[in-house]
Amino acid sequence: MNYAVVGDIHANIFALDACLDSLKKFQNNQNFKLDKIIFIGDLLTYGTHVNDTLEKLLNFSLKNNVEFILGNHDEMYHQLLSGKDSYYFKKLPEWIKISVDLTLEKLDEKIFNSFKMNKYLIFGQSLICHANCLILDSANKNKWIYIDSLESYKEEAERLKRLNLKLAVYGHTHRRKIFFNEKHQKVFFNENPNFEKFTFDLSKSSPLILNAGSIGQPRSLNDLDCSWLFIEEDLNNNIYQINYIKFEYDINGYLNAIDKEYSSNLEHAKKFKSFFTKYNN
């Protein structure tokens, strides 16, 4: 089985257009069709092209075997649209609440509700969800905690072992990372994986944990590289090959859209743009 995982989009239509084009070119160049293409949650907030993003994804899903995963922002919009309290919204800083409010003003509720979103997917011993394996326990209140530090990855690996899961793929933190602990070897913890192919033998390790990063608002260490994650499974031999597939897109177009959206509040525009400008020294 081979599949693609696309990290948090956050209404960045410029990144989404380039990503979908990259997925098409990859399949053409490899001369095969991906078994699944999984969008790992958080379709909206931050970016300004709300319904364009949703319509683009729906049209793409008609021609490809696509799965959508529920993210914390997706859950929040479902709650707010249905008139329910959203604990996540309440704890957001004011400048992000403004983005949520603007998203709600634009949002076509019918289009948004037409998305079928899974809380998680399990293929054999592989888990794909937005944040962490605590989502499997509906009573757990920590389903959106970040798995980001080395210590949090070690704790997550122990939870996955108890669940008899060998592979976990997440988004949420916006930082592509790889955690792998081969038996009797040092922990392999790559906080900024490049775009070469990685091969893992899961018969000799604790769970492999991958973070797909974010195409809409990447926050990996010291770079703005944008990519989606390709995973190829050889289940008979427990061999997994993974590759972050890099693509370029019009970041300046995105930044200009932010300036236009927040033309009456340049301070808020500056905060949203800071994710993309902090390395431009």
N, C-alpha and C positions, 0 to 999 in steps of 0.2 A: 504494500500500500504506500502511496506517496500523496502528500498533501501540502498545502500552503496555509500559513497562518499570518494574518494581517493584524498588526497592533492598532491601538486606539487611533481613531480617525479625527474625532473632535471637529467635525464640520469644516475640515480643510479640503476644499474641493480641488485645489491645485495639486496637493499631494495624492489625493484619491485618483484623479485622472491619470497621473503618471504611474501610479501603482497598478491600476487596472491594465494600462498599456504594457507595463513590464510583465505582468502575469500572462498576457496574451502572447507576447514575444517569446517568453520563456517556453511556453508550451509548443509554439511553432518551431523554435530552435531545437528543442529536445525531441520533437516529433512524437509527443504523447499528450494525453489530456490528464490533468491532475484529477486524482480520484475525488478529492474534496478541496474546497477553498473555504477557510474558516475565518470569519471576521470576529475578533475576540472581545468585542464590546467597546462601549463609550463612543457612540456614533456622533454625538453632539456636544455642545458647549465650547467656548473659546473662539472657534471659527465662526464665520458670518454667513456661509452659504448653507443654510439649514435644509430647506426642502430640496435644493439641487443635489445635496449629498445623498439624501434618502432616495430620491428618484433614480439617481445614478446606480446606487446599490441594488435597488429592486430590479432595474432593467438588466443589470449584470447577472443577477441571480436567475433570471429566466433562461439564460443560455449556458449556465454553469452549475455544477453541483455544489451549492453554497449552503453553509450553515452560519447562523448568527448566534453569538453568545451574549448573554445579558451582562452588562457592566454596571458599575455603581451609578453612573450618570443616566444610563438607560432606565434603571429601576427608579431613580429619582423623578424622571419625567413621567413615568407611568403613575407614580404616586401623586405628583402635583396635578396632572391632568384629570385624575379621578377625584380630586378634592381631599386626598388623604394627607396627613402630616408626613413630612420627609425629614427624618433625623439628620440625614446627610446634608440636605440643603441648609438646615438651621445652623450647622457648624461651619459652613463655608465662609471665607472672608467676604466682605462687602463687595469688593471689586469683581469677584467671580459670580456672586449673586446677580450682579448687573448683567453679566453675560447670560446667565440662566433666564432672567426675566426677558431679555431681548430675544432669546431663542424661543421662549414660549409665545411671544407676540407674533413671531413669524411662522411657527410650527403648524403644519397641516396635520391635525390630529388624526384624520382618517389614514393618511399615508403612514404616519408613525405607528399606528395601531395595527397596520397590515403586516408588520414584521413579526415573524414567529421567532422568538428568542429563547434559546435553551439556557438554563442556568449553568449547565456543564455538559460535556460529551465524554463518554468513556468508550474507547476502542480497545478491547482486550485488557491489557494492563497499562493503558495510556489514558491520562486525564487531561482534558483541555477545558480550561475555564478562565475567568477574567483575572482573579486575584490569588486564590489559594484553595487548598483542599477542604477548608472549613465550610465551604459552600455545600458540601455533601451532607452536612448536619443542619437541617432547617431551623433548629432551635439555637444554633450558635450565633452570638451577636458580633463575632469578630470576622465575619466573612469578607470584609473589605480591608483587612490589615495588609500593610505592605510586606512583601517578601523581597528585601532589598539588600540588607547587610549580610555578611558571611554567617553571622550567628543565626539570623532568621532563616537563611537557606538550610543550615544544619538542622534547625528545629523542624522545618517543613519536610526535610528528607526523612526524619524519624516518623512523622505523621504518615507520610506516604508509604513507608515500609510496613507500618501497622495495617494499612489498607491494602497491602499486597499490590501496590502500583509501582511500575518501573520507570515510567516517563510522565512528567507533568509539564505542560506548556501554559504560560500565563502572559498577561499584559499588565495593565494597571499602573506600574511604576514609571512607564515610558522609557525604561532603560534596558537595552538588550544585554542579557547576561547568561552565562552558562555555569551550572554547578554540577560536579560529577566527582564521586568518591570511589575510586576503584579499590578493591580489597587489598589491604596491606600497603596501600600507596598513599601519598599525600593527596589532600583535597585539590581538585582542579577547579578553581574559581576564577573565571574570566569575566572581568567587569566591563570590558569593552571589546568584545570579539570582532575580529575583522571578517573579511568576506571570502575566506578560503573554506574548503570543505572540512568538516570535523567528523570523525568516525568514532563511535562508542560501542563497546561490547557490554551489553547490560547483563550478561550472565556472570560478570565479574565485578559488579558494583552495587552500591546503594542506588537509589533512584537518580536518574538524570533529570535535572530541572532546567528548563529553558525559558527565558523571557523574550518575547517577540519584539519588545520595544514599542514604539509608537510611530506611525507614519505622519500623524497630524501635528504632533508636538514632541519630537524626540528630545530626551533629556540625558542621553548617555554622556559619559565623562568626556568633556572637552571637544565634542564634535556635534555636528548637526546631520550626520549621515543618515539617510533614510533607506529603509530596507523592509522587505517581508521575509518570512522564514519558510524555507523549504525543508521538509522532513521526508526521508525515504526509509521505510522499515523493511528489514529482512527478518520476519518474525520466527522463521524456522531456526535461524542461527543467533537470534537476539542481537543483531547488528543494526545500529541506527546511524544513518548519515544525515548530517544537517548542514545547511548552508544559508547564511543571510544573503539575500539577493539585493544588491544595492541598486538604487535608481535615483536620478536627478529630477528635480521639479522646480517650478518658478517660485522660490521663496519670496522674492520681491513683490510678486503679484499678491501673495498672501498678506504681506506686511502692508501693502497699499490698501487692501480691503479692510484691514483693521483700522488704519488711519481714517478711512472714509466712514466706517461704522461709528467710530468714537470721536468724530471731528469736534464735537462740543465738549469733550472731556479728554484732553491730551494726556493727562496723568494716567487714566485707565488704559489708554492706547499703549502708553509706554510700558505698563506692567505686562500686558498681553504680549507685546513684542519682545520683552526682555528674554523670553525663552529662546528666541532666535538671534538675538543680537549680543548676548553676553560674551561670546567668544570672538567678536569682531573688534579686536584691539589692534 
